[in-house]
Amino acid sequence: MQTLVRFALALSGVFSLTLGAAHFFFPLLLDFEHAIPKVGGPLKPFRLWFIRHATTRADVHGIAWVMNHAASYVLVSLGLLNLYWAFTNILNPTLALWVAGWWALRAGSQLYLGQRRGDWLVLSGFASLSVLHFVVALLA
């Protein structure tokens, strides 16, 4: 594998580990408790086919923690995988394509946060990680 790709994988690994560690605490760092107060009017009940659930504000906070922990787990795993690939040169093209797809999904999802200049920069950064992993799949 080319030295530049190995270096990019190592950088991607460190970035993913750092972002994954931060995601564990995003509900605190982004002040979810004040953004979505636990006290207030009732929320619309959750409905899906035959399932009905009276959603509480505590449910919303719990889901935010669950989703951030799940994202953290994936990000930390991707970071470790990237570092493994960078330092061992043992690649898996199918897994690299899955990672490329994951980063592409993350890039596109950035637009849910807005369409400011910063959002487009973040989208570009995540899209570049997708491209990197597509290249890794081709090189494997």
C-alpha positions as CSV (number, residue, x, y, z in Angstrom):
1,M,0.0,0.0,0.0
2,Q,1.3,3.5,-0.8
3,T,2.8,5.5,1.9
4,L,0.4,8.4,1.4
5,V,-2.6,6.1,1.9
6,R,-1.1,4.6,5.0
7,F,-0.5,8.0,6.4
8,A,-4.1,9.1,5.6
9,L,-5.4,5.9,7.3
10,A,-3.4,6.7,10.4
11,L,-4.7,10.3,10.5
12,S,-8.2,9.0,9.9
13,G,-7.8,6.5,12.7
14,V,-6.7,9.2,15.2
15,F,-9.5,11.5,14.1
16,S,-12.1,8.7,14.4
17,L,-10.8,7.7,17.9
18,T,-11.0,11.3,19.0
19,L,-14.4,12.0,17.6
20,G,-15.7,8.7,19.0
21,A,-14.4,9.6,22.5
22,A,-16.1,13.0,22.2
23,H,-19.4,11.5,21.0
24,F,-19.8,9.6,24.3
25,F,-20.3,13.0,25.9
26,F,-22.1,15.1,23.2
27,P,-25.4,15.2,25.1
28,L,-23.6,16.9,27.9
29,L,-21.3,19.0,25.7
30,L,-24.2,20.2,23.5
31,D,-26.4,20.8,26.5
32,F,-29.3,18.6,25.5
33,E,-31.0,19.0,28.9
34,H,-31.6,22.7,28.2
35,A,-32.2,22.4,24.5
36,I,-35.0,19.9,25.2
37,P,-36.3,20.6,28.7
38,K,-37.4,17.6,30.7
39,V,-40.3,19.6,32.0
40,G,-42.8,20.9,29.6
41,G,-45.9,20.0,27.5
42,P,-46.5,16.5,26.4
43,L,-44.8,15.1,23.2
44,K,-46.6,13.5,20.3
45,P,-46.8,9.7,21.0
46,F,-44.6,7.4,19.1
47,R,-46.6,5.5,16.5
48,L,-45.3,2.8,14.2
49,W,-47.8,0.4,12.6
50,F,-49.4,-1.3,15.6
51,I,-46.9,0.1,18.2
52,R,-48.1,3.0,20.4
53,H,-45.9,4.5,23.0
54,A,-46.5,7.7,25.1
55,T,-43.1,9.4,24.5
56,T,-41.7,11.4,27.4
57,R,-39.0,14.0,27.3
58,A,-36.8,11.6,29.3
59,D,-37.3,9.1,26.4
60,V,-35.9,11.7,24.0
61,H,-32.9,12.3,26.3
62,G,-32.3,8.6,26.6
63,I,-32.4,8.1,22.9
64,A,-29.9,10.9,22.4
65,W,-27.5,9.1,24.8
66,V,-28.1,5.7,23.2
67,M,-27.5,7.1,19.7
68,N,-24.4,8.9,20.7
69,H,-23.0,5.8,22.4
70,A,-23.8,3.8,19.3
71,A,-22.0,6.4,17.1
72,S,-19.1,6.4,19.6
73,Y,-18.7,2.6,19.4
74,V,-18.6,2.7,15.6
75,L,-16.2,5.6,15.5
76,V,-13.8,4.1,18.0
77,S,-14.0,0.8,16.1
78,L,-13.3,2.6,12.8
79,G,-10.4,4.4,14.4
80,L,-8.8,1.2,15.6
81,L,-9.4,-0.5,12.2
82,N,-7.8,2.4,10.4
83,L,-4.7,2.2,12.6
84,Y,-4.5,-1.5,12.2
85,W,-4.7,-1.2,8.4
86,A,-2.1,1.7,8.4
87,F,0.4,-0.3,10.4
88,T,-0.1,-3.8,9.2
89,N,-1.0,-3.4,5.5
90,I,-3.6,-6.2,6.0
91,L,-6.7,-4.8,4.2
92,N,-10.2,-6.1,3.6
93,P,-11.9,-4.5,0.5
94,T,-15.4,-5.4,1.6
95,L,-15.0,-3.8,5.0
96,A,-13.3,-0.8,3.4
97,L,-16.4,-0.4,1.1
98,W,-18.6,-0.6,4.2
99,V,-16.6,2.1,5.9
100,A,-16.7,4.2,2.8
101,G,-20.5,3.9,2.8
102,W,-20.7,4.8,6.5
103,W,-18.6,8.0,6.0
104,A,-20.7,8.9,2.9
105,L,-23.9,8.5,5.0
106,R,-22.3,10.7,7.7
107,A,-21.3,13.3,5.2
108,G,-24.7,13.6,3.7
109,S,-26.4,13.7,7.1
110,Q,-24.5,16.8,7.9
111,L,-27.1,18.8,6.0
112,Y,-29.6,18.0,8.7
113,L,-27.6,20.5,10.8
114,G,-27.9,23.2,8.3
115,Q,-26.3,24.5,5.1
116,R,-23.9,27.1,6.5
117,R,-20.3,27.3,5.3
118,G,-19.2,25.2,8.2
119,D,-21.7,22.5,7.5
120,W,-20.4,22.2,3.9
121,L,-16.8,22.1,5.2
122,V,-17.7,19.3,7.6
123,L,-19.6,17.5,4.9
124,S,-16.5,17.8,2.7
125,G,-14.2,16.4,5.4
126,F,-16.4,13.4,6.0
127,A,-16.8,12.9,2.2
128,S,-13.0,12.8,1.9
129,L,-12.9,10.0,4.5
130,S,-15.4,8.1,2.3
131,V,-13.2,8.6,-0.7
132,L,-10.2,7.5,1.2
133,H,-11.8,4.2,2.2
134,F,-13.1,3.7,-1.4
135,V,-9.4,4.0,-2.5
136,V,-8.4,1.6,0.2
137,A,-11.0,-0.9,-1.1
138,L,-9.5,-0.5,-4.6
139,L,-5.9,-1.1,-3.3
140,A,-6.8,-4.1,-1.2
